[in-house]
Amino acid sequence: MRTAVEIEDILNHCTGTSAYHKYSIIPFFPVLTDGAKLLADMAECYWLMDVIGSYQTDAKLDKDFQVWTLEVDHEEESGVVKGFNDTDLIITQEIPYTDFPMEQIKLYLIRGVILLPSEY
């Protein structure tokens, strides 16, 4: 796994996508842009994409635009995933263990596609 600094440096160059990547056989799970796939590969966090995908049947979530964040406490090796309809907090899930290298990450889910904010 790459370091947080390496990942952030690489992700800063993601400003669009040339392809969409299906990573799950579950039909309602979202697809990933190039940047989101790069994040999942480098940080070994397909589990984060699964967390986001697992909530897509929740009727409270806006199907057009969602914001997802992961905040990591490296001392406790734990984290919290939050899902928002724009700015309204809808979902909170505690992650009891994670080795995700960054302190935080924000992702958008727009009409079934997970992307980095820089790809929006």
C-alpha positions as CSV (number, residue, x, y, z in Angstrom):
1,M,0.0,0.0,0.0
2,R,1.2,3.5,-0.8
3,T,1.6,6.2,1.8
4,A,-0.9,9.0,2.3
5,V,1.4,11.5,0.6
6,E,1.9,9.4,-2.4
7,I,-1.8,8.7,-2.8
8,E,-2.7,12.4,-2.4
9,D,-0.1,13.5,-4.9
10,I,-1.4,11.0,-7.5
11,L,-5.1,11.8,-6.9
12,N,-4.4,15.5,-7.3
13,H,-3.9,14.8,-11.0
14,C,-7.3,13.1,-11.5
15,T,-9.5,15.7,-13.2
16,G,-11.8,13.5,-15.3
17,T,-12.2,9.9,-16.4
18,S,-11.9,8.0,-19.6
19,A,-13.7,4.9,-18.4
20,Y,-16.1,3.5,-15.8
21,H,-15.1,0.4,-13.9
22,K,-17.5,-2.1,-12.6
23,Y,-16.0,-3.8,-9.6
24,S,-18.9,-5.8,-8.1
25,I,-21.4,-8.3,-9.4
26,I,-24.1,-6.8,-7.3
27,P,-26.4,-5.0,-9.8
28,F,-27.2,-1.9,-7.8
29,F,-23.6,-1.2,-6.8
30,P,-22.1,1.9,-8.3
31,V,-19.3,1.9,-10.9
32,L,-16.0,3.7,-10.3
33,T,-14.3,6.5,-12.3
34,D,-10.6,6.2,-13.1
35,G,-9.7,8.2,-10.0
36,A,-12.0,6.3,-7.6
37,K,-10.5,3.0,-9.0
38,L,-7.0,4.4,-8.5
39,L,-7.8,5.2,-4.9
40,A,-9.3,1.8,-4.3
41,D,-6.3,0.1,-5.8
42,M,-3.6,2.3,-4.1
43,A,-5.2,2.4,-0.6
44,E,-6.6,-1.1,-0.8
45,C,-10.0,0.2,0.1
46,Y,-12.5,-1.6,-2.1
47,W,-14.2,-2.1,1.2
48,L,-15.0,1.6,1.3
49,M,-16.7,1.3,-2.1
50,D,-18.6,-1.7,-0.8
51,V,-19.8,0.4,2.2
52,I,-21.1,3.1,-0.1
53,G,-22.7,0.5,-2.4
54,S,-24.4,-1.3,0.4
55,Y,-26.5,1.7,1.3
56,Q,-27.8,2.4,-2.2
57,T,-31.1,0.7,-1.5
58,D,-31.7,3.1,1.4
59,A,-34.8,5.2,0.4
60,K,-33.5,8.2,2.4
61,L,-30.5,8.6,0.0
62,D,-30.7,10.9,-3.0
63,K,-30.0,8.8,-6.1
64,D,-28.7,11.8,-8.1
65,F,-26.1,13.3,-5.7
66,Q,-24.4,11.9,-2.6
67,V,-21.3,12.9,-0.7
68,W,-19.4,10.3,1.2
69,T,-16.5,10.9,3.7
70,L,-14.2,8.6,5.6
71,E,-12.4,10.1,8.6
72,V,-9.7,7.9,10.1
73,D,-8.3,8.0,13.7
74,H,-4.8,6.5,13.1
75,E,-4.1,6.1,16.8
76,E,-7.2,4.0,17.3
77,E,-6.9,2.4,13.8
78,S,-10.6,3.1,13.3
79,G,-12.8,5.3,11.2
80,V,-16.2,6.7,10.5
81,V,-17.9,6.7,7.1
82,K,-20.6,9.3,6.6
83,G,-23.1,9.6,3.7
84,F,-24.8,12.9,2.9
85,N,-27.5,14.1,0.6
86,D,-25.5,17.2,-0.4
87,T,-25.0,18.6,3.1
88,D,-27.6,16.7,5.1
89,L,-26.1,13.8,7.1
90,I,-28.1,10.6,6.3
91,I,-25.7,7.7,7.1
92,T,-23.0,7.1,9.8
93,Q,-21.1,3.9,10.0
94,E,-18.4,3.2,12.5
95,I,-15.4,1.2,11.1
96,P,-13.8,-0.6,14.0
97,Y,-10.5,-1.3,12.2
98,T,-8.9,0.3,9.2
99,D,-5.4,0.7,7.9
100,F,-6.5,3.4,5.4
101,P,-3.4,5.5,5.0
102,M,-5.0,9.0,4.7
103,E,-6.7,10.9,7.5
104,Q,-9.8,11.6,5.4
105,I,-11.2,11.2,1.9
106,K,-14.3,12.6,0.3
107,L,-16.1,10.9,-2.6
108,Y,-19.1,11.8,-4.6
109,L,-21.7,9.4,-5.9
110,I,-23.6,10.8,-8.8
111,R,-26.3,8.7,-10.6
112,G,-24.5,5.4,-9.8
113,V,-20.9,6.6,-10.3
114,I,-18.4,7.0,-7.5
115,L,-15.9,9.8,-8.3
116,L,-13.3,12.0,-6.7
117,P,-14.4,15.7,-6.1
118,S,-11.6,16.7,-8.6
119,E,-13.3,14.6,-11.3
120,Y,-16.6,16.4,-10.9
